[in-house]
Amino acid sequence: MPKFTYQAIDSSTGKDKKGMIEAASQEQAATELKAQGLLPTQIMAEGNAGALRVGAKKAAPVRGGSSGGSSDTGTPFRTEAPARKKKAGGITFGKIINNAGLAVFTRQLSTLVNAGMPILRSLETLGRQEKNLPFKAVIDGVAETIRSGGTFSDGLLQYPKVFDRLYVNMVKAGEAGGVLGTVLDRLSKFMEKAEKIKGKVKSAMTYPIIIAGVAVLIVAALMVFVIPKFESIFASLLKGAPLPALTQYVLAVSNFIKNHYIMAGILIAVVWFGGKALAKTRAGSRFLNWAQLHVPAFGPLFLKAAVGRFTRTLSTLLSSGVPILQALIITRDTSGNIYVAEALNMVHDRVKEGDNIAKPMEATKVFPTMVTSMIEVGEETGALPEMLSRIADTYDDEVDNAVSGITSIIEPIMIVFMAVCVGTIVIAMFLPLVKIIQTLS
């Protein structure tokens, strides 16, 4: 049976270890070493220069903080990446891959790694079957980084627009603890649940947007093609008699749209793009985030979604071995709401000073009392990640129920709104007809 020399890290002591093992193949040798509690970093056939590098490398101490730019996290994870950077290749518009596609990739990668396949070979397998060419280039670039002696997380750092800080730091935690497959599985579940909740919130907004769009198109068609014909009829039959005030208002709007449709289009475009530009400013973002949390009916829904995202993110990071301070920073930066981010920043500062998490969270007045109470129990029992996961599951269910309730309320409201818009135009055209009928009779 072939013999292989190996270099590995003892998962219990963290020390380097070298030796020789007999196995049918390099992959089998890696599996046997893992069964012995060793994390292989290199396996080489005896008398052969070719070596199998495994995507786990001993962590080097961090100087100047983590990749997130914080120096107070005390994280043991390596942040430096190989000097040679890889580009995704080609010209792309928008995101290289959406969150749903990235979740599928992570799920497939976790399946291969947990089956005992080395990370490099797993990436090569997924790269060969990837049909999204820009993302295929990303996978190939990460694989090339590993071939050059870097770790999996080093490769991910080359593509910050594809793999965010949450993704990279969880992978670093998995590499440092020798549980990369487990971390990838947790990460894929996290991303799948996040997409599920996002889809539910979007579904609550889709119906009213469609109804409002249909109402606008119907009103625009009536104003441009139908109302002007009634205006000529009124002018010929009423002989200059004054029209009702509602009719005059509708005719004025129709004439403006018909005669100044270019200006109307420009006005709509200015409002649309101006709103998007304003939302990117700090003041505009703060206003939109405030509106999200306080708008009637939708405010509680957005708050529950934000709390569910925060608790699930923090639970996933802590379960993966990320230090609490670094986990709070990552959670803050991925919260999606300025007010939640500011609250988490205050919690981070208090925890850094030696406080627990529950009391500062309660002082922010952002998080519900039930959340802070359950976190306090989790801290006291030493089961904080599990408690955070339970909170996330609870709020995910509440978001689901809230979406169903809001959708059932919105449907009749939007139908009434559409009926009022069209009905107002019909009444405005009908009032002069009554006067014309009276004159003719």
ABEGO torsion letter per residue (X at the ends): XBBBBBBBBBAAAGBBBBEBBBBABAAAAAAAAAAAGBBBABBBBBGBABBBBBBBBBBBBBBGEBAAGBAAAGBABBABBBABBBBAEEBBBEBABBAAAAAAAAAAAAAAAAAGBBAAAAAAAAAAABABAAAAAAAAAAAAAAAAGBBAAAAAAABAAABBAAAAAAAAAAAAAGAAAAAAAAAAAAAAAAAAAAAAAAAAAAAAAAAAAAAAAAAAAAAAAAAAAAAAAAAAAAGGBBBBAAAAAAAAAAAAAAAAAAAAAAAAAAAAAAAAAAAABAAAAAAAAAAAAABBGAAAAAAAAAAAAAAAAAAAAAAAGBBAAAAAAAAAAAAGBAAAAAAAAAAAAAAAAGBBAAAAAAAAGABBAAAAAAAAAAAAAGAAAAAAAAAAAAAAAAAAAAAAAAAAAAAAAAAAAAAAAAAAAAAAAAAAAAAAAAAAX
